[in-house]
């Protein structure tokens, strides 16, 4: 008889997702820089409450000063829904997550630069009319 043996995994998806959540929440974003969306990556999540909503793609988003994972749900058309519980993620492409994270931070930094320029311009106009 052939012996069947499963390889033990060193790390689990749950452990990786927990570390990802900790990393995402460690950033301190400005609340006035909003709606930053990173690249889409493959992820499987069961984010249903009463009914099961199964998603096969997700993205990193920065909204209201917080960065989180949003899954695309196909209920009445595709729309992004925040994944509140990390244990809802069944599968995730960690390589894709890193690309999405880098993309979101790059876009965030571009928006910060733009916002800083707008504020500087506004302050210079205010300084001209100061009595």
C-alpha positions, -999 to 999 in steps of 0.1 A, spaced: 0 0 0 13 35 -9 18 59 20 1 93 16 18 122 33 9 159 33 36 185 35 33 207 66 30 244 57 54 267 74 30 297 71 -8 298 66 -29 322 46 -45 333 79 -11 342 94 -2 362 62 -36 380 62 -32 389 99 2 404 92 -12 423 62 -40 437 84 -14 448 110 7 465 83 -23 483 67 -34 497 100 1 508 109 1 537 84 -10 572 94 -29 587 64 -44 622 62 -82 621 62 -85 647 35 -67 625 10 -94 601 0 -105 575 -26 -71 561 -34 -73 527 -51 -44 503 -57 -42 476 -84 -66 447 -84 -53 414 -72 -67 379 -69 -84 370 -36 -112 347 -26 -134 360 2 -167 349 17 -180 382 29 -217 374 32 -238 380 63 -272 365 56 -263 352 22 -229 342 8 -212 368 -13 -182 352 -29 -155 374 -44 -126 365 -67 -108 399 -68 -99 426 -44 -79 458 -40 -62 480 -15 -81 512 -9 -73 543 12 -105 559 25 -111 584 54 -75 581 66 -75 543 67 -61 516 44 -80 484 40 -88 455 17 -119 457 -5 -134 428 -23 -154 430 -55 -189 415 -49 -212 405 -78 -246 413 -64 -266 436 -86 -234 443 -105 -198 444 -93 -191 468 -65 -163 470 -39 -171 460 -3 -147 463 26 -136 431 42 -141 438 79 -131 403 91 -97 390 79 -108 354 85 -133 359 56 -104 357 32 -100 322 19 -73 327 -7 -51 357 -15 -23 365 -39 3 380 -16 25 390 -46 -5 409 -60 -12 425 -26 23 440 -25 19 455 -60 -15 469 -50 0 483 -18 29 500 -36 5 514 -62 -19 528 -36 9 544 -16 24 559 -48 -10 574 -58 -15 586 -22 19 604 -23 10 620 -56 -23 633 -41 -4 646 -11 20 665 -34 -9 680 -53 -28 689 -21 4 706 -7 7 727 -39 -29 737 -37 -25 748 -1 7 767 -8 -10 786 -36 -40 794 -14 -17 806 14 2 829 -10 -31 844 -22 -42 849 14 -8 866 22 -13 891 -6 -46 903 8 -35 903 44 -40 937 61 
